[in-house]
């Protein structure tokens, strides 16, 4: 019996070492579903396609490639947030957007969407299969685009086309995972070496593009007596075994990295497309090295922009450099970093009160008890702040989040993908109550597939980051409060243990119990809703805005909330004086 097109596609995915497809099945996807059932690929039945796309994005980041799918109309529309996340994070992902019967296209048919228009802004490749002769060429080209360009490829697949008899193409149906060595030319390296050799104070700043170059970055920093800062995505790779690291900068960062970047004569940016222009220095010279030259210079005024793999570029650069002997600048930055870290611990030493547990204390405790190779996923918002500042890189740990797209609700579904990709690893989702509420249904997916995911809910009964944004903008927070269900009871209803933690003295034992449990577990921790996370660079307008918002709260009769906010963050305020 001849293969149909759905079976042909699945066979190609098997040959590309795809292990699973995240999807909600439905009419136009049914032939693909049955083809998957006959194969070695597992169909992961998520409750919401958005969760499936986030899970696939996490697997793609950890394993190098992943697949999600959505049925016609609403099904593939639901994928869009997770698809944007994968594309903006530059992870290879294939999207199969099943759609309406091909003869009905353009007729305003039930559940009709235009997949080409829908996914155009979040993909490198985006085509519709309408004939059997296209299938192998289109699928091969789509996967080749995803893995080579590091982003999303989309295949539109009408339901009626899926069941047509397959035809063999004359072109290649193999996937080629190339690994070229890319570095600047000798002339460009000479220019870079000249800049470095003539600069007295050098700071290195690394992003996720330097992920595989920890040893080389450390060697370069020792040779140049240069402090090393890093982005949030770069933290887990660059922080470990790095005696010259000074933390991260940006909205979630620390004053030490910001200070080191601004005090240097020369800032060397390695594999980072750091998005916050206002945190970049403007008075010193800046060099940027990235594997994608189109990113050069769009965040800062550059003295020199070079294209190259960070590891290979540093290896080629080192022989051209003169080793620096003056350690004063490095010592100053490391001493300041020690003070910053000491100040951070003041938040840990104050564990908070009943139903007002300090989130810094919770995260520090979690960091202490978690496995050295744990995979953390963090929800966008305050959970990102606590993860950035208090989860320590070990060299084996991973941290995933919606760092570029900045979408809510990513932590729990990303933990699904991470747990499936790394079944032997401890996977911990640091969830906000707002984020968990948004995709609550996929807690059932965790139970259905018996995934030992640990859900740590930072339940501050509010949209904490939005509240902060409003307050620093001079507005009293409005409609940021959350009236939540009992998340522990929700976990029990889903089939696994859940526990509420109301008092600081309960935190350590509860986290240990959660992490030691052989299976999924939810810990619902009632954190301080007035805990703020101010950035390392504070504008006067932000201080003025906070003062205005506190005054408006008091004038509006919310005296207690205003005083609690001030008391909870007196350490932050002290830093500004």
N, C-alpha and C positions, 0 to 999 in steps of 0.2 A: 504493500500500500504506500502511495506517494506521501512524502512529508507535506504538511501545509506550511504556510508562511510563518505562523506562530511558532511551530516546531523548529523551523530553520533559524529563526531569530534566537530562540533559546539555546540551540546547539552552538551558535556563535558565541553567546554569552558564556556557556560552559567552557569553550575553548579559550575565552579571555579570563578564565579563573574567577568568574563571578560566583559568589557563594549564596547570595540571597537577593530577593527583590522585595522592597517595602511597598505595600499597596493595599488598597481596599478593592476587592474584586467587584465586578459589575458588568452588565451586558456586553459592552464593546471590548472588555478585557477578558471575557470568559475563555476564549480560545487560547489566549496566552497563559491564563491560569492553568488550564488543563495540560498545556505543553510543559509548564514548569513542574506540574505534579509528576510527569513521566521522567523528569530529569533529576540530576544531582543538586539542582538549585532549590533552596528553600523559599517558599512564599511566606513572608512575614505579614500577617494580617493585623495591621494597625487599625485603630478606631477612627483616626482622622488622617487624611493624606498629608497635611502639614507636618504632623508628627513623623510620618514615614519619610518625608523629605529631609527633616532634621536628622533623623536616625541615619539615613543614607549619607548625609553630609559628614556626620561623625565617623562613620565607617570609612568613608573615602579619605578623610584626613589621617586616620590611623593605618589604613591598609593600602591606600594608593588608588582605589577605584571602587565605586559602588553604584547601585541601580535602584531607582524608585519608579513607580508607575501610577497613573491615574486614569480612571475611565472617562468617558466622554463628558464634556461640559463641566459641571460642578466638580467632578472628581479631579481632573487635572488642574482646574483653577485653584483648588485647595492646596496644591503643591507649591504655589508660587513663592511664599515666604522662605521655605526651606531651600528652594532652587536659587533664589537670590543669595541666600546665605552661602551656599556652596560656591557659587560663581564669584562672589566678592571676596571669599576666603581663598580662592584659587585652588580648590580641590577638585579632582577629576570625578565627575558624576554624569551618568547617562539617565535621561528622563524619557520614559516611554509614555507619550501622551495619546492614549487611545481616544478615538473620536467617532463621530456619527458615520453612517453608511455613505460611501463616496458619491452615490448617485443623488443624495439629498443635499450635498454641499451647495451653499449659496441660495437655499430656499427657505431660510429662516426656520429650519427644522428644530424639533424638540431637542433641547440641550446642545444646540450648535454653538461652537466657539471657533475662532480663527487661531489655531495654535501657533501659526507663524508670527502673527502680530503679538499674541499673548506673551510668548517667551523670547521675543526679539531682543529685549534689553538685558536679559540675564542668561545669555548663552553665546558660545563661540560658533556653534553649528546648530542649525534649526531647519529641518526639512521634513516634508510629508512623503510617506511611501504610498503610491497609488497603483503600482504595477509589480508583478513578481520579479521582473528583470532588475528592478532597483534594489531589492532587499539586501543582498550581500554587500553590494557596493556602498549603500547608504549606511548600514550598520557599521561596517568596517571604518568608513570615513568618520562617522560620528564618534566612535570610540577613540580613533586616532587623534581627533581634535581634542577630546576631553583630556586624554593623558599627556598629549604633547603641549597643549596650550595651558593646561592646568585650570580647568573650568568646566562648565556645563555644556553638554551636547544634548539636543532634543530631537526625538523622532516622533513625528505625528503618524499614528497608525489607525486608519479607519477599521471599524469592527469587521466589515465584510471582507476587507483585504486579508485579514488575519487567517481566514479559512480557505483562501485560494491555494491551489497547488504550488509548491515551491519550484523555482527554476535555479539552476546553477549559473553563476556569473563567470565570465572569463577573466575577471580581474582578481586580485589577491583578496582572500578573506581572513588572512592572518593579521594579528595585532602586533605592531612593532614598538616595543618600549625602549626607545633610544636613550643613551646616557652620554651625550657629548661633553667634552671638557671645554668650557668657555671661560676666557679670561681676557683682560685688556691687552692690547698690543705692547710690545717692548717699549715703544716710544711713549705710550700713555703711562706705563708703569714707571718710566723714568721721570715723567712730569710729577706723578704722585709722590715718588720717593723724594724728589727735590722739595716739594711742599712740606713733607713731613720732616725732613732733615733740617729745614730752616726754621721750624716752629718749636718754641720752647715748651709750650703747654699744649698737650694733645689729649682730647677725650674721644673715646670710641663709643658709638651708639649702635646697638644691634637690634634687628627685627627677626621675624620668623624665617627670613631668607638666609640667615646665618645659622639655622638650626643644626646643620651637620658640621659646623666648623667650630665647636666649642674649644677644642684643643688649640686650634690655630689662632683663635681670638685671644685666648689666654696667653699664648706665646707672644703674640704681637703686643699685647698690653704690657707684659713684663719687659719686653725689649724697649718699648717707648716710655715706660713709667707712666702709663696712661690709665686713668679710671675708665671703667666700662659701665655704661648705662644700657638699658634695654626696654623694648616695648612690652606690653602685656603678653602678646602672642610669643614673643621671644624669651620670656622669663624662664620657662621650664628647661630650655636648652642652654641658655647663656649664664644663668645664675650659678649652677653647680660647679664645684671645684675651681672657682674663679676668685682668687684672693684680692683682685682689684675691682670687683663689682661694687657699684654704688646705688643699685636699685633701679626702679623704673620711673619714667616721667609721664606726663600727660594728665588727663582729667582724673585718673585713678592713681596717680603716681606719688612720688616722694620728693621733698625739696632737694635732697642730695643729688639726684640725677639731674634735675633742672639746673642746680647750681653748677655742677661739673661741666655741663654743656655750655653754659653761658660764660664761664670764667676761662675757658680754653682759648688759645690762639687759633687752634685748628680743631674742628669737629669732623670726625670720619664716621659717616653713616653707612652701615653695612647691612644690606638685605632688608631694608625697612622702607615702607611707604607710609610712615607715621602721619596721620591725617590732621593733627591739630597745629595749624600754622602759628597760632599765637604762642605756643610753647617753644618755638624754634628761635635760636639766637639770630641776631641781625648784624652784630658788630664784628664777629669773628669770621674767619674763612671756613667754608664748609665743602667737604668732598662727599659725594654720594656714589656708592657702588651697588648695582642691582643687576640681576640677570635679565630684567626687562627694561631696556633703555627708554621706552616710552614713559616710564615713571620718573625719570631724572628731572629734577628741578621744579617739579610742580608744587612742592611744599616749602621750599627755601631757596634763597639766592645762592647758587653754587659757584665756587671757584673752579671746580672740576667735576664732571660727571662721567662715570665709566660703567661699561657693561661687563659683567662677569660673575661666575660662580664664586661665592665668598671664600670657600676653602681653597680653591685653586688659585685665586687672586692673591690671597695672603701668602701662600707658599711661594709664589713667583716673586712677590714683593720683598719678602724678608731679606734676601741676599743683597738688595740694593740700599738697605737702610743702615744708618749709623746708630749704634746703640746709645741711648740717652743715659746720662749719669746723674742728672739733677732730679732728686726724688721729692723736692719740696711741694710741688703742685699735687702730686699723687698723695702724699702724706696728708696734706690739708683736706683733700676731698674724702679720704678714708676716715679721718678723724671726725669730719662733719657727719658722715654716714653713720658712724657709731653713735653719735648724739641723736640722730634721727631715729635709729633703731631703739635706742634707750627710751626715747619719748613715746614711740609706738607701744612699748610695753606698759606704759602708764594706763593705757586703755584696757590692757589685759588684766592688770592688777585690780581694776575696779570691775568686778563681775556683774554689777547691776543689782536689780531688786526683783521681787516677785512680779512676774508678767512684764518685767522691763529688763530682761537679761541683755547685757551688752553684747552685740554681735561680734565685736573684736575678740572678746573672751571666748565665745563659742568657736570661732574660726581658729584661734590659736590652739585651743584644746583639740579640735578636729585634726589640725596639722600634726600635733604631737602624737596622736593615736593612730592615724591612718598609715597604711602600708607604704613602704619606701618606693613601691612601683604602682601606687594607686593612680587611677585615671579619674580626674575631677571634671565635672561639667558645671558651669556656672550660669545662672540666669542673668539676663541683662538688667542693670540697675545696681542696687546696693550690694547684691551678692558678688558682682564683679569686683567691687571695691574691696570687699573683705577677702576675696580670693587673691586679688592682686597683691595685697599688702601682707597677708598672713599665711598663705600656703607657700611652703618652701620647695623650691626645685631640688631634686636629688640626683638628677641625671637619668632616672628611670621613670619618674612621674610624668604624666601628661595633663594638660588642662585645656579643655575645649569650651568655646562659648561663641556667641554671636558678636564677635569683636568688631567686624566691619559693617555688617548690616544692622546690628543693634536691635534685634527683635526680641520682644518678650517671649517667654514660655519655651525657650530652647533647651533648658537644662535637662528636664526629665526625658524628652524624646532623644536627645543626644546620648543620654546614658543608655538607652535601649540599644542604639547602634554600637556604642562602645562596648557594652557587655557581650553583644553577639560577636563583635570582631575580636575581642580579647577575653574569651570565656574563663581564663584562669586568673584574671586580674580583679582586684577590688575596684569597683566603680561607684563613685560617690557623686550624687547630684545635689548641688547647693541651690535649692529652689527658693525663690521668693513666693510669698503667698499669692501675689497677683499672677505671677507666671504659671504656677502650678494650677491655679483655678482655670486659666485660659484653655489648657489642653488636658483637663482632669481625666477625661475618659481613657486616655492611654495608660493610666495606672493599671487598667485591666490587661493591657498588652504585656506588661511586666509579669503579671501573674500567669497569663496564658502560656508564656514561653519559659516560665520558671527561671527568670533572670534574677540573679542575686544583687540587684541594684539597691543601694542605700540612698533613700530620699531624705535629706536633711532640710527641713522647711524653716526658713528664717521668717517667722510669722510676726511681722510688725504691724499687722492690721492696716496697712496703707501701701500706696504706691510710693515708696520711699524716695526714689530718685526724682520722680516728678514733683513731689513735695519740696525737695531741696531746690530744684530748678525754679519753682514758683517763688520760693522765699528769697533766694539770692537775686531774683528779678524784682523784688520789692512788692510782691503780691502775697496776700494771705493764702495759704493752701486751700483749695476748694475742690470737693468731690475726689479727693485722693484717698479717703478712708475706705477700708474693705470690711464688710460684714461677712466673715468667713464661716464655712461649715467646720465641723470638728474633723480636721484632716486625719487624725488618728482613727476615728470611727469610719471614715471613708476607706482608709487602708484595710481595716477589718472587713468592710463590706466587699472590698475587691479580692480578699482572700489571703491577706498576709498581715503580720503584726504592725501595729501603729501605737505610738506612745506620745502623750503630751508632756512637755517639760515646762514647768512654770517657775521654778526657783533655780538660782545660779548654782547652789550646792548639789543639784541633781544632774548637772550637765555632763560632767566627766563620766560618771557611771553609765548614764543613758547612752552617750556616744559609744562607749566601749561595748555595751550590750548590743547596740545596733550593728556595729562593725563585726562583732563576733558571730552574729546570727547567720546560720547557713541558709540563706535565701533572701528574698526581698524584705525590706523593712523601712518603715517611715517613722521619722522622728520629728515631731511638731514642736518647735521651740519658740516660746513666746518672747520675742526680743523687743528691745526698747524702740518704740515708734518714733522717738525724737532724736535718735542717734543720727548724726550727720557725717558726711564724708567730704570734707572740703578739699579741693585740689591743691597741689603744691604751690601754684602761683595764684595769689588772691588779688583780684583787681579791687581798687577802692570802691568802684560802683557796686561790686558784689557785697562788700561790707555794708555800704549804705543801703543796698536793697534788703539785706537781712535785717538791718535795724528798722527799716520802714515796715517790713512784714511783721516783725515782732510787735511793733507799736500798734499796727492794725489789728492783730490778734487780741491784744489787751483791750483796745478800745471797743472791739466787738464782743467783749465779755469772755474771751478765751484766755484769761490770765494764767490759768494753771498750765495750759499747753505751752504758752510762751516761756514761763519760768522753767518748765521741765526741759524745754529745748536748750535754754541757756545753761542750765545746770549740767545736762548730759554732755555738753560740748565745751565746757569751760577750758579744757585742755587745748582744743582747737583755737579758741579765742586767745588764749595765752600766747600761742605761737605767732599770732598776728601783731601783738603789741611790741 
